[in-house]
Amino acid sequence: MTRLSHTFGCGSLTLAGTLDTAPGTAGLLIVSGGNEVRSGAFGGQAELAARIARAGFPVFRFDRRGIGDSEGENRGFCSTAKDIATALEAFRAMVPQISRVVGFGNCDAASALMLASGAGCDALALSNPWTIEQGGEDADRLPPAAIRSRYIEKLKNPSEIGRLLSGGVNLGRLARGLIQSLKPATPPSTLAGEMHNGLAGFAGEVRILLAAADRTAQVFESAWDKGDPRIRRCEGAGHAYVEPAHREWLAMEILAALRA
């Protein structure tokens, strides 16, 4: 495996990308979330790319317009369909043996892929999609179903029961949480509806990967069909899959999508 730096055009602008070479005919396109550069939080996407390339699949990562080494204005994840499509075109040109590309994104990168109906990818691995409207009420609290689930888990833990009986729990905060947990579910956001419609226009295989302990994933699930057979959950995982077992789970799900 060799890691190479590349630039490619997006209209009149120049974007930067990184290719991890491998001989496979299926490849992975990693879309960065938030305002992160292509290496990802704490280098997590660079590490994931190396892991996938060692398994035989080429991987391309890139900085969207206005981020990292790429030119242009950062207009947010809702305006990245062109960035993804041109990155995919560059990936196919650099690695002509690939006949199938899986698009992967975490958080709003997953949302961007959904809004763009895959942006030309053949399959999608969508991790913890972001469905929270800017300034919406979901921005600073969990949905009621997630709060109920958290309290149920606490009641199963003897140490948490001990904290409650010994006065180690803030009763005011507990009461506010219980009241919030009893509220009806909020209706899906406009963003969630747009993501659903975008994904409905995608014909390839889709995996929706949810880190069960992540607030973003919990908010997404409250706005989505819980019976969707494409959903796969990593119990105990946080947003960035920082624990070794959770990183391995994520890598294995992506490899399964590449091998399908």
C-alpha positions, 0 to 999 in steps of 0.5 A: 500500500502506498499513500499518494497526494493528489489535486483535482478540479471542481469547476474552476477550483482545485481540491486536494485528496489522498489516495491509498493504493491497493489492487482491488476492483472495488474502492472506498470514497471517504467523505469528511464530515463537519469542517474536518480535513480529510484525515478526520478527527484525530487522524481516524479517517487516515487510519481507516483508509490504511486499514481498508487499503491493507485489505486490498481496496483502494481508498480516496479521501478529499477536502471539500471546497473551503476546507483544508488544502482545497480552494473555494468557500465552505458552504456546508454539507448541504452544498457538497454534491458537486464536491463528492461527484468530482472526487468520485470522478477523480478517483475513478480516473486515478484508479482505472481498475475500479468498477465499483465505489462505496461512498462512506461518510460519518455525521453530516458527511453521511447526510451529504451522501443521502441528500445527493442520492449517492452522488454517483457511488455504487453503494453507501455506508452511512454512519450516524447521519446528522438530522438536526436542523440548525437552531432546532430544539433537538440541537441541545437535547436527546429525543424522549425515546433515547432518554427513556432508553438511557434510564432503563440501562441505568436501572439495570446497573447496581452501581447506579441504583446505589448512587440513587439510594445514597444520595449521589444523584441530582434529583432535580436533574433526574426529575427534569429528565423524566419529564422530558422522557415522557414527552411525545416524539418530535416530528421528523425535521425537514432535513430528515425528510430531504435525506429520506427522499434523496436516499429513496432515489439511490438504487445501490446497496445501503448500510446505515451504521449507528453508534448506539451511544451517540446522540447524533445516531439517537436523534437520527433513529428517532426520525427514521423507520426503526424497522429499516433492515439497512440499519446496523448498530454498534452497541456502546460505541460513540460518535467517532468509534474511538474504542478498538472494538468499535473501530474494528466493527466499523472497518468490518462493516465497510469491508463487507460493503466493499466485498458485496 
